[in-house]
């Protein structure tokens, strides 16, 4: 369907026992998920789906809520990348309810896990990313010019009998990013790159209202963020296309930022995404009249500039047999000539 795109929004789950899998499904049912029990993630199924759709690489993320589980998950993710360096990258999860532990995991990500970037949740164990206690974490990520992928909690309590993954995730994202803006985080730390899941959720659609009203005297604005700063900081955000590839979300996104700040995301590996919806989302992107075909193709490869280590692994794989068989790649203009 697509030409070796890079997927920045793909989830994985370390192996679970039957009891752990059943307990997870029970918790989801209590949060208003219905239907048949979803199939657990597996490496083989992820690779098969990537090959069938045309995804060259997925940047994997998983953010458990307990520190020891989070660290073990990061270790497992690193082992996947070590086995398949040309197919996967790792976004090391950070426990942002514990700044010291988060700083330690940043160091471990660089020193031991070969991190391509980091993954955070907008509200992690009741601590929002705009919390002032996270100042040293943002300072360190900024110092390292890190890429940070931010995702809402899709397994929180449902609303009106529907899972939070349907709508509530959009408002958690939007509220938190706006509060980060007012907190001055993007002013103080302009060097880290923030990738927002789901095309920034409701933020692009509300960005015009925010710019129009957000600096009015009746709004609390303790850091005196100006309208021009707001516009620039919103424009600097990166947005992925996970389940948001239609005109309904791409048009507002392009009003807030530019095509080079939109990256492809599938949201694969979790129960709210199946192959049918993944393919339908890609078809919607390919049919979007607001961008030229070459611009849509650009979105599929924009992540290469965000993740230079992953791009280097792909370049190497374009000229060598990696992961059992040669595959066709077009990376930065390099074509290895192997038919897809």
C-alpha positions in Angstrom: 0.0 0.0 0.0 2.8 2.4 0.9 6.5 2.8 0.0 8.5 1.7 3.1 7.1 4.3 5.5 8.4 4.9 9.0 5.8 4.4 11.8 6.5 6.5 14.9 3.5 5.3 16.8 3.5 1.5 17.3 3.1 -0.3 20.6 4.5 -3.6 21.9 3.8 -5.7 25.0 6.3 -8.0 26.6 5.3 -11.7 26.8 2.5 -12.3 29.3 1.2 -15.3 31.1 -2.4 -16.4 30.4 -3.3 -15.1 33.8 -1.7 -11.7 33.1 -3.5 -11.5 29.8 -6.8 -12.4 31.3 -6.4 -9.8 34.1 -5.6 -7.1 31.6 -8.7 -7.9 29.6 -10.8 -7.8 32.8 -9.5 -4.4 33.6 -10.3 -3.2 30.1 -13.8 -4.5 30.4 -14.2 -2.6 33.6 -13.2 0.5 31.7 -16.1 -0.1 29.2 -14.3 -2.1 26.5 -16.6 -4.7 25.0 -16.5 -7.5 22.4 -14.1 -10.4 22.1 -10.8 -10.5 23.9 -8.2 -8.9 21.7 -5.2 -10.9 20.5 -2.0 -10.2 22.5 0.8 -8.5 20.6 3.5 -10.7 19.1 6.7 -9.9 17.2 5.8 -12.3 14.4 2.4 -10.7 13.8 3.9 -7.2 13.9 6.5 -8.0 11.2 3.9 -9.8 9.0 1.6 -6.7 9.2 4.4 -4.3 8.4 5.5 -6.3 5.4 1.9 -6.6 4.1 1.2 -2.9 4.4 4.7 -1.5 3.4 6.1 -0.3 6.7 9.9 -0.3 6.8 10.3 0.4 10.5 8.2 0.9 13.6 9.3 3.0 16.6 8.1 0.9 19.5 6.7 2.2 22.8 5.1 0.8 25.9 4.6 2.7 29.1 3.7 0.5 32.1 2.5 2.2 35.3 4.9 0.5 37.7 8.7 1.3 37.7 10.0 -2.3 37.8 7.6 -3.3 35.0 8.5 -0.2 33.0 12.2 -0.9 33.2 11.7 -4.6 32.2 9.6 -3.5 29.3 12.3 -1.1 28.1 14.8 -4.0 28.3 12.5 -6.2 26.3 12.0 -3.5 23.7 15.8 -3.1 23.4 16.1 -6.8 22.8 13.6 -6.6 19.9 15.7 -3.8 18.2 18.9 -5.7 18.8 17.3 -8.7 16.9 15.8 -6.6 14.1 17.7 -3.3 13.9 16.4 -2.4 10.5 12.8 -3.0 11.4 12.3 -1.4 14.8 13.5 1.5 16.9 12.9 2.0 20.6 11.3 4.9 22.4 12.4 4.3 26.0 9.5 4.8 28.4 10.0 7.3 31.2 8.3 7.1 34.7 7.3 10.8 34.9 5.8 10.5 38.4 9.3 10.1 39.7 11.8 12.6 38.3 14.9 10.9 39.7 13.8 7.6 38.2 13.0 9.3 34.9 16.5 10.8 34.8 18.0 7.4 35.6 16.0 5.9 32.7 17.2 8.6 30.3 20.8 7.8 31.2 20.1 4.1 30.9 18.4 4.7 27.6 21.5 6.3 26.1 24.1 4.2 27.9 22.6 0.7 27.6 19.4 0.5 25.6 20.5 2.4 22.4 17.4 4.5 22.6 16.1 6.3 19.5 14.0 8.5 21.6 11.7 8.5 24.7 8.0 7.9 25.4 5.9 9.6 28.0 2.2 9.6 29.0 0.5 13.0 29.4 -0.8 11.9 32.8 1.3 9.2 34.5 0.0 8.0 37.8 -1.8 11.3 38.3 1.2 13.4 37.5 0.8 15.6 34.4 3.7 16.5 32.1 3.3 20.2 33.0 4.0 19.5 36.7 6.8 21.7 37.9 8.5 18.7 39.5 9.5 17.5 36.1 11.7 20.6 35.4 15.0 18.6 35.7 13.6 15.9 33.3 12.8 18.5 30.6 16.1 20.1 31.2 18.0 16.9 30.6 15.9 16.0 27.5 16.5 19.4 26.1 20.3 19.2 26.8 20.4 16.0 24.8 18.1 17.4 22.1 16.0 14.3 22.5 12.9 13.2 20.6 9.9 12.6 23.0 6.8 10.8 21.9 3.8 11.8 24.1 0.7 9.5 24.4 -2.5 9.8 26.4 -3.8 7.1 28.8 -6.0 5.0 26.6 -6.9 2.6 29.5 -8.4 5.1 31.9 -12.0 5.1 33.0 -14.6 5.2 30.3 -17.1 8.0 29.7 -20.9 7.5 29.0 -20.2 3.8 28.7 -17.5 4.1 26.0 -13.7 3.5 26.4 -11.4 6.4 27.0 -9.6 5.4 23.8 -12.4 6.7 21.7 -12.6 10.4 22.7 -11.2 11.1 26.2 -7.6 10.6 25.1 -8.0 13.6 22.8 -8.9 16.0 25.7 -6.2 14.7 28.0 -3.6 15.4 25.3 -5.0 18.9 24.5 -5.4 20.0 28.2 -1.8 18.9 29.0 -0.1 20.4 26.0 -1.8 23.8 26.6 -0.8 23.7 30.3 2.8 22.9 29.2 2.7 26.0 27.0 1.4 28.3 29.8 4.0 26.7 32.2 6.7 28.0 29.9 8.2 24.6 29.2 8.6 25.1 25.5 10.1 28.6 26.1 12.8 27.3 28.5 13.5 24.1 26.7 13.3 24.7 22.9 15.7 22.0 21.9 13.8 18.8 22.6 11.3 17.6 19.9 7.8 16.7 21.1 5.8 14.3 19.0 2.1 14.3 19.8 0.0 11.1 19.3 -3.2 11.2 17.2 -2.3 14.3 15.2 -2.3 16.4 18.4 -5.8 15.3 19.2 -8.1 18.3 19.7 -5.2 20.8 19.8 -5.0 21.7 16.1 -8.8 22.3 15.9 -8.7 24.5 19.0 -5.4 26.2 18.2 -7.1 29.1 16.5 -9.3 29.7 19.6 -6.2 29.5 21.8 -4.3 32.1 19.7 -7.3 34.4 19.6 -8.2 34.3 23.3 -5.3 32.7 25.1 -3.4 35.9 26.0 -6.5 38.0 27.0 -6.3 39.6 30.4 -9.0 37.4 31.9 -6.7 34.3 31.3 -4.2 33.2 33.9 -0.8 33.5 32.1 1.8 33.5 34.8 4.8 33.4 32.4 3.3 36.1 30.1 3.4 33.8 27.1 2.7 36.0 24.0 0.5 35.2 21.1 3.6 35.1 18.8 5.3 32.6 21.2 2.1 30.5 21.2 2.0 30.4 17.4 5.7 29.5 17.2 5.6 26.8 19.8 2.5 25.2 18.4 4.1 25.2 15.0 7.2 23.5 16.4 5.3 20.5 17.6 5.3 17.2 15.6 2.0 15.4 15.0 1.6 11.7 14.1 -1.3 10.4 12.0 -2.4 7.5 14.2 -6.1 6.9 13.4 -6.2 10.6 12.3 -5.3 10.5 8.7 -8.5 12.0 7.2 -9.2 15.6 6.2 -11.0 16.1 9.5 -7.7 16.1 11.3 -5.1 16.8 8.7 -6.6 20.1 7.6 -6.5 21.6 11.2 -3.0 20.1 11.7 -1.8 21.9 8.6 -3.3 25.2 9.8 -1.3 24.8 13.0 2.0 23.5 11.6 3.6 22.4 8.4 3.8 19.2 6.4 7.4 18.5 7.5 6.1 18.4 11.1 3.6 15.6 10.4 4.9 12.0 10.7 3.2 8.7 10.0 1.8 6.7 12.9 -0.3 3.6 12.9 -1.2 3.0 16.5 -0.7 -0.7 15.9 -0.1 -3.2 18.7 -3.0 -2.2 20.9 -6.7 -3.3 20.9 -8.1 -0.1 19.6 -6.3 -0.6 16.2 -6.9 -3.5 13.9 -5.5 -4.1 10.4 -8.8 -3.0 8.8 -8.7 0.4 10.5 -5.0 0.8 10.0 -5.4 0.3 6.2 -8.5 2.6 6.1 -6.5 5.3 7.8 -3.7 5.0 5.2 -6.3 5.2 2.4 -7.7 8.3 3.9 -4.3 9.9 4.0 -3.6 8.9 0.4 -6.9 10.4 -0.7 -6.4 13.7 1.2 -6.8 16.5 -1.3 -5.1 19.1 0.9 -1.6 17.8 0.1 0.1 16.7 -3.2 1.0 13.0 -3.5 4.7 13.8 -3.0 3.9 15.6 0.3 1.9 12.6 1.6 4.8 10.4 0.7 7.0 12.9 2.6 4.9 12.4 5.7 5.7 8.6 5.5 9.4 9.4 5.7 9.6 12.5 7.8 10.6 10.5 10.8 14.0 9.8 9.3 15.1 13.3 10.1 13.9 12.9 13.7 15.6 9.6 14.3 19.1 9.7 12.7 20.2 6.4 14.3 17.2 4.6 12.9 17.8 6.2 9.5 21.4 5.0 9.6 20.3 1.4 10.3 17.9 1.6 7.4 20.7 2.9 5.1 22.9 0.0 6.1 20.1 -2.5 5.5 19.5 -1.0 2.0 22.9 -2.5 0.9 23.0 -5.7 3.0 20.9 -8.7 3.7 19.3 -8.1 7.1 16.6 -9.9 9.0 16.8 -13.0 6.8 16.0 -11.6 3.3 16.7 -8.5 1.2 14.0 -5.9 1.1 13.3 -2.9 -1.1 14.1 0.5 0.4 14.1 4.1 -0.7 15.9 6.0 2.0 17.1 9.6 1.4 17.1 8.9 -2.3 19.0 5.6 -2.0 17.3 2.6 -3.7 18.8 -0.8 -3.2 17.0 -2.2 -6.3 15.4 -5.1 -4.5 11.8 -5.5 -5.6 9.2 -5.2 -2.9 
